[in-house]
Amino acid sequence: MQQQPYINPATIMRGRAITKRIQHLKRRREAIPLFWAARDVFGVLVLIPLFLWTRLPNLLALPMFYDEAIYLEYARSYLADPQRNLLISAEKDGKPPLFIWGLAWFWNLFDDPLMSARFMSLLGGVLTAIFIYMAGRKLFSPVVGWVATFFYSLSPIFILHNRLAVHSSWETAAGAGALYFAICLGRRPRAFYALGLAAAIGLGLLLKQTAYFYFVLAPLTVFLLRRRPDIAASQRTHQSGRLHHLAHWWYKKRLPKFSAFYRPWLQSSLLFLTERQSTTFWDISAQFKLERRQAQAVKWRGWLYSTIVAVVALALAAAFYLPLRTHPDSYLLSSTDTSYVLSPEEIIGLPFNIWQKNLAETWSWYQTYYNIPILVLALAATGYATLKAPKAQAEIVLLAWAALPVVAQIILARQHWFSRYVVAFGPPLLLLAALGLVRLCHYFIQMSRERLRWTGGFAVGIGLLLCVVCVAPLLKIDADLINNPTQAAIAPKDRWQYIEGWPSGYGIQETINYIRGLAAQDAVLLYIDQTDTSPEYYFLYYFDHLKGWIYYARTTDANWNTHNFYYERNSYYITTGEPNPILRPYLQLEKVFPKPSGQAALAVYHFVKPQNEPEMTLGR
């Protein structure tokens, strides 16, 4: 009978402990991905109500301002005659037509077309938030994407323009989509990403001409990310040959048989063999040389493939724009008023006074709407990455997307420089700020564990506290924009445009109600002053649905028929400034509806027969 070998009980216990440890690690490896996935899902679920809380309530709290009235009038004209008014925005304003088409498609979503138009802009904000999160997750980590989306949800500049029926919201969505798909192409070129990039840029071109910037930024993104070491290494498909595996097995098999004197040197040789670039043994091996040439060929094929995919994406984006450019009325897209943009001769003349004014206004917008802590975090992330080269490619990409288009517009803009022109290039800035905050939190975690012996949860709490500190000064502006826009501390130029100046919609509803009361008694003839760019489109929008007798005519008609006004019918004259000097003797002030600041007002005048009627020589 064969005797069984003696086994030490301690060895048995140690083996069982090792087995339990292996099982525990296995369960932990399976549980950790589920934990991180649950954390990501929970984070997204937290952001959804936060985003909706800052966008949906009181969507009509800010009255319709001048540009919204213009776009709604374009959409109404397009609905009335789609074939004739297909490019009405290009004909009237030199802008691509996709936004006007969208307003027409959403026109009957709610009873009030303004509500429908602003809801459409809100959907563009939702799409932007999704792309910001996905871009941060793809380029860095889900935490960076979450923090950037958190900043986006509470940034006043996005809240303001996501709640207005203007191009900015969908223009930002197209830019964020182009950034995300360009990042995906840089990390791993795929046909799906190329199609996504083409769709984002193509739709952006149909929204606004600023999408031309993406033709430069997208290839730059692919080029820089291909040079990032970790991405470049992940894209190599080099496989070790049989000779490599044979040598590794032989070294490992023979290593215990060598004496202790040679064993350390052989151990280091074995470690060398496990690397991609092997030792001298492989350098003299024809097999290694062949594999090295194959690896280099794969690398260059990757570069070539990425270039081809990027070029195809840009070509498809141009194809989106091609039907519009081949339309018989495509020349209207280049008919924008040249007073908005500096000519090449003026730029060569270096107009520093205009550039200084544009730069000062831009800085005031960034300071007001993004807050100093967010800007400091973005600059810190860029500076830290630059010092820690060669892995700064991702930060340089975001900096290029955030800064280059804004600088170009500062140089080109002559006048009418508003904050909504830089909204589309804000998401990359928020991604940089989120990266800076996450790196700062990682530093706190490391210091708390090494020096203070605190748990990582405490440092995570500090990170969340920093998030709140960054956005705390913005919460008052957010609440005012949602509930009481007249009290919101927004930039002076935006306040003039949306609240206090003649483009704002304050006083319009009161004027409309007053005119409706007059029209209920007798037919009314209205003359809208156009010399001061007054809001004639407001009255076109509101009176289109008005039941009653209201006639509409232009001031130019009034200039030739002044002597007939006071006996034709009840005639009224509406203006936001001083009346036309020719008409002033015939006007009697009836009502004034001031803007919130009192600096501007809508005035309603009644045409009357003056006591001493001046002699007028009328001629064309």
Residue, then its C-alpha position, 0 to 999 in steps of 0.5 A: m500500500q502506497q503511503q500518501p505524502y505528508i502535507n503540512p496543515a499550514t500549507i493547506m490553510r495557506g493554499r485555501a487563503i490564496t484560493k479565496r484571495i484569487q476568487h475575491l480578486k476575480r469577483r472584484r475585477e467583475a464588480i469594478p466595471l459594474f461600479w464604474a458603469a453605475r457611477d457613470v449612469f448615476g452621474v448622467l441621471v443627476l445632470i438631466p434634471l439639472f439641465l432641464w431645470t435651467r432651460l425649461p421653466n419660464l421659457l417665454a420670460l424674456p420677450m421676443f427680441y428683434d432677431e427672433a422676430i425676423y427669423l419667425e417672419y422668415a419661417r412664416s413666409y417659408l410656410a406660406d410659399p416654400q418654393r418661392n421662399l426656400l432661401i429667404s434667409a439668404e436673400k434677406d440676410g445672407k445666412p444659410p437656410l437650415f435654421i429657418w427650415g427648422l423653425a418652419w418644421f417646429w412651427n405648430l408644435f405649440d400654440d405660440p410659434l415663439m414657444s416652438a422656436r425656443f423649444m427647438s433651440l433647447l433641443g440643440g442644447v440637449l444635443t450639445a450636452i451629450f456631445i460634451y460628455m462623450a468628448g470628455r469621456k473619449l479624450f480623458s475620462p467619464v469624470v472629465g465629461w461629467v464635470a464639463t457637462f455640469f459646467y455647461s448646464l450652469s454657464p449663463i451664456f449657454i442658458l441665455h442662448n439655449r432659451l432664445a430662437v437664434h442660431s447659436s444653440w444648434e451652431t454649438a451642437a454642430g461644433a461639439g459634434a464635429l469636435y467629438f467625431a474628430i477626436c474619435l477619428g484621431r484615436r481610431p479611424r473608422a468609417f462611422y466616425a468619418l460619416g459623423l464628422a461629415a454630418a456635423i460639419g455639413l449641417g453646421l455649414l447649413l446653419k452658419q458660415t462659422a462652420y468653415f473653421y472646422f475644415v481646419l480644426a478637424p484635420l489638426t485634431v486628427f494629426l495631433l492625436r495621432r502623435r500622442p504616445d498612448i494613442a499611437a501605441s494602441q493603434r499599432t498591430h505589431q505581433s511577436g513572431r515565433l522566434h520571439h516566443l521560442a527565445h522567451w520560452w528557452y530563457k525562462k526554461r533554462l534560467p533556474k539551471f544557471s548558477a547564481f552568478y549569471r542569473p541576474w544578467l539573464q533575468s534582465s535579458l528576459l525582461f528585455l525580451t518582453e519589450r517591443q524593442s528587443t535587445t541586441f539578440w533581436d537586432i541581429s536577427a533577420q526575423f526581428k528586422l522583418e517584423r520591425r519593417q512590418a510594424q513601421a509599415v503598419k504605422w505608416r498605413g495607419w497615418l495614410y488611412s487616417t488621412i484618407v478617412a479625414v479627407v473623405a469626411l471633409a469631402l462628405a461635409a462639403a457634399f452636404y453644402l453642395p446642393l445649396r451652392t448649386h441652387p440658382d439663388s446661391y449667390l445670395l449666400s455671399s450677399t451679407d452686408t460687408s459693413y459687418v466684416l473688415s476688408p483685407e485692405e483694412i486688416i493690413g492697415l492694422p485697425f488696433n482700435i477696432w481689435q482692442k474694442n472687440l477684445a475688451e468686449t470678448w474678455s468681459w463676456y468670458q469674465t461674466y459668463y464663465n467666471i474667473p475660476i473656470l478660466v483659471l482651471a482651463l489655463a492651468a490644464t493647458g499650462y500643466a500639459t505643456l510642461k508635461a509634454p509629449k502628452a499635451q496633444a489633447e489639451i492643444v486640440l481643445l485650446a485650438w478649438a476654443a481660441l482660434p475661431v474666436v481670435a479670427q472673429i475678433i480680427l475680422a469683426r467690424q461692428h455688431w460683435f455680440s456674445r452669441y458669436v462665440v457661444a459655439f466655441g465654449p464647449p472646448l473651454l469647459l472641457l479644459a476647465a473640467l480637466g484642470l479640476v479633475r487633475l487638481c482632485h487627483y492631487f488632493i487624493q494623492m496628498s490626502r493618502e500619502r501625508l494625511r492618511w485620509t481616505g480617497g472619499f474625503a478628497v472626492g468630497i473636496g473635488l465636488l466642493l470645488c465644482v460648486v465653488c466654481v459655479a456658485p457665482l453664476l447661480k444668481i445670474d442663472a436664477d435671474l435669467i430664468n425667473n426675472p431677466t430684467q435683474a440678470a447681471i449679464a454683459p452690458k451689450d447683451r443687456w442692451q440687445y435683449i432688455e434695454g435697447w430698441p432690439s429688445g421686446y419689452g414694450i411690444q406686448e403693451t403696444i400690441n394690446y393698445i393697438r388691438g383696443l383701437a382696432a376693435q372700434d374702427a379700422v386702423l392704419l399703422y405706419i412703422d418707422q424703419t429709419d431707426t431699425s424699429p421692430e416692424y417684424y414684431f407687428l408682422y408676427y403678432f398682427d398676422h393672427l389679429k382679428g380686426w381691421i389693421y392695415y400695415a404700411r411702411t414709413t416710405d409710403a407715409n412720406w408721400n401721403t402725409h397730407n392725406f393721413y388725417y382724413e383717410r382713416n385713424s392712422y398711427y405712427i410707431t417708432t422707437g426713436e424720434p419721429n421722422p422730421i417730415l412727419r413731426p408736424y402731423l403727429q400727436l403723442e398718444k402713448v409711450f411704453p418704455k423699456p425696463s431702463g427707460q433709455a428706450a421706449l416704443a411711442v405711439y403717435h396719432f396723425v392729426k391735421p396741424q393748425n398751420e399745415p406746412e407746404m410740402t413738395l413731394g417728389r420721387 
